[in-house]
């Protein structure tokens, strides 16, 4: 999936370590999905989805920059919690028929990948 949110980073050496993390790349893919789900509509659940999805990506980024493994694990744990929050929000939106089955499946698939990767990163 092409990622419209991923900027050209060739001229940003500090981001190279982050760019090598698959979990970061998949979190950016999820940002694209969330953008499509949100569209122009708003509501409390949709606003919460936006915040939780952003928390995933930002905590992965912050954790990757930490030198000490305990610090990295803490940020990856926070990102994992936000990932599971997104799963619950998607389930609720689908249950309220405010989300298509296709968007639910795509979102959950990306979130399952993110959860698995964050779990492994947190165990290192």
C-alpha positions, 0 to 999 in steps of 0.5 A: 500500500502506498503511504501518502503520509510518509514524507520523503526522508532521504535527507533526514539521517536522524530518521534512518533508524526509525525508517528501518522499523517495520512496525513504524511503517505499518503504523503509517499504513494504519494512519492512512486507513484511519484517515479514510475511516474518519473522512470529514465526519466527527464524533467522540469515537472517531475523535478517540480513534484519531488520537489513539492511532496517532499515539501508536505512531508517535510512541513507536517513534519516541521509543525507537530513539531511546538509548536504554532498553527499559525506556524503549519498552515503556514507549512500545508498551504504550503504543501497544495499549493504543493499538488495542484501544484502536481494535476496540474502537473499530469493533464498536464502530462496526457494531454500531454499523458506522464502519464497513466490514472491509474497513474493519478487516483491513484495520484489524489486520494492520493492528494485529501486525502492529501488536505482534511486532510491538510485543516482540520489541517489548520482549527484547 
